[in-house]
Amino acid sequence: MNLWVLHEEILADRLREAGYAAKEVKEAVGGVVAIAGLVTLQDGTELFAKTLLGPDQDIFPVESIGLSDLHDLGGANTPDVLCASPRLLVLEKMQPRRDNEHFWEQLASMLATLHMSTASERFGWHRDGWLGRLRQDNTWETDGHTFFGERRILRWLPEPLVEAAFNREERQALERLCAALPELVPPQPPCLTHGDLWQENVVATSDGAPVLIDPAVSYNWPEVDLSMLWCSPRAAASERFFAVYQEIAPLQDGWEERMPILHLRELLSVIAHDDDDWGAVEAVRKIIAPFRRSCVS
């Protein structure tokens, strides 16, 4: 049996359990964790829905709260949440993003407004969250370097696939990098961040305005959101994003050099989630190379 046929049946069953009579469920592409589909109900209404295999978790309820915070606290466009249970998330249907300069300019303005309007004194969030299928520790912390080092980088070292990918010397290099964060990342106040802002988590409304989906929110350095877009594959027109963001919310000198360091969290997460690491192991090794101890006495 085609794998999607099986997944379609599972998603349709869970929609039915939640009171949605699906006429058609088409596979949605772009995500890498959930079973996702574009749903047409019997009355013609179109929705987006996703579910997860395995034991029930609070992934979807937490995602729903994150979407609400991004919208209500930071003014970001997010889809309406129609159902959020441990087994199912149903959202209003969005459209594919338009990879032109105007779209990326709009996104830059929206993200800069989100970051500037939600400045805080503490890093973290009021509850733990998720990055993919793995827990995100959002325990409150007043020191950003401690928060990022312990809860966004070193947090991944005990994960089995990460432990297998790096030897003792490489893990120690990651620890030395975290100890050096105060010299690498200048102090900056935390703000509400999306937390998983690669381009596949940006879609559009019917009139083309940018919409954020699939967040892993916390109060963190704004540059962490930028690092996801900077370091992940993206459209050429996205160069306008960084120019416009800088005009609205100027970044401290050297921000481009900081992007790979702040992207370490995502690279380690990719490794922890799947044996196919998309080159993440070698990318981590390149970033930590200056922090490996020389064998020359």
Disulfide bonds with the S-S distance in Angstrom:
none
